[in-house]
Amino acid sequence: MGARHGVWCIGCCWALMASLFALGVMSIPWMVVIAAFIAAEKLLPWRRAATTTVTIALLVLGLAVALVPERVPGLMAPQDGMHQMEMTS
């Protein structure tokens, strides 16, 4: 029974697990924020309100990253990729 539930969990949540792993490698605070969003959405008794709140928060965060990345705390936006890749001799 445990193995069956484990396989089901991996099958339905593999992308979520992969994204949290990538976030954990890149930024522990952002991984905690996203994990808290997911936990709130799954565990709060007011499922519809929690889902709506998380959706709005992630939409605002996504727009902030796309439109004003320098104002998003903890986000390391590249300054100028072409100049960093120049070879020095």
C-alpha positions in Angstrom: 0.0 0.0 0.0 2.8 2.4 0.8 4.6 1.7 -2.4 1.4 2.3 -4.4 0.9 5.7 -2.7 4.5 6.6 -3.3 4.3 5.8 -7.0 1.1 7.8 -7.3 2.7 10.8 -5.5 5.8 10.7 -7.8 3.6 10.3 -10.8 1.3 13.3 -10.1 3.9 15.6 -8.5 7.2 15.0 -10.2 7.3 18.4 -11.8 6.6 20.1 -8.5 9.3 18.0 -6.8 11.8 18.9 -9.6 11.0 22.6 -9.3 11.4 22.6 -5.5 14.7 20.8 -5.9 15.9 23.4 -8.4 14.7 26.3 -6.1 16.5 24.7 -3.2 19.7 24.5 -5.1 19.4 28.2 -6.2 17.6 29.9 -3.3 16.5 28.4 0.0 14.3 31.4 0.9 12.4 31.2 -2.3 12.0 27.5 -1.9 10.5 28.1 1.5 8.1 30.7 0.1 6.9 28.4 -2.7 6.7 25.4 -0.3 4.6 27.5 2.1 2.2 28.5 -0.8 1.8 24.8 -1.7 1.3 23.8 1.9 -1.3 26.5 2.4 -3.1 25.4 -0.7 -3.2 21.8 0.3 -3.7 22.0 4.1 -6.0 25.0 4.8 -9.6 24.1 5.3 -10.8 26.9 3.0 -9.6 25.2 -0.2 -11.1 27.6 -2.7 -9.9 30.8 -0.9 -6.4 29.3 -0.4 -6.2 28.4 -4.1 -7.4 31.8 -5.2 -5.0 33.6 -2.9 -2.0 31.4 -3.9 -2.9 31.9 -7.6 -3.0 35.7 -7.3 0.2 35.8 -5.3 2.0 33.6 -7.9 0.6 35.7 -10.7 1.8 38.9 -9.1 5.3 37.4 -8.4 5.5 36.2 -12.0 4.6 39.6 -13.3 7.1 41.2 -11.0 9.9 38.9 -12.2 9.0 39.6 -15.8 8.5 43.3 -15.6 10.7 44.6 -12.7 13.2 41.9 -11.8 15.5 44.3 -10.0 12.8 45.0 -7.4 12.2 41.3 -6.6 14.1 40.5 -3.3 16.6 37.7 -3.6 16.4 37.5 -7.4 19.8 37.6 -9.1 19.2 39.0 -12.6 22.2 38.9 -14.9 23.7 42.3 -15.5 25.0 41.9 -19.0 25.6 38.3 -20.2 27.7 39.2 -23.3 30.3 41.2 -21.4 30.7 38.5 -18.7 31.5 35.8 -21.4 34.3 37.7 -23.1 37.6 35.8 -23.2 40.6 37.5 -21.6 44.1 36.7 -23.0 
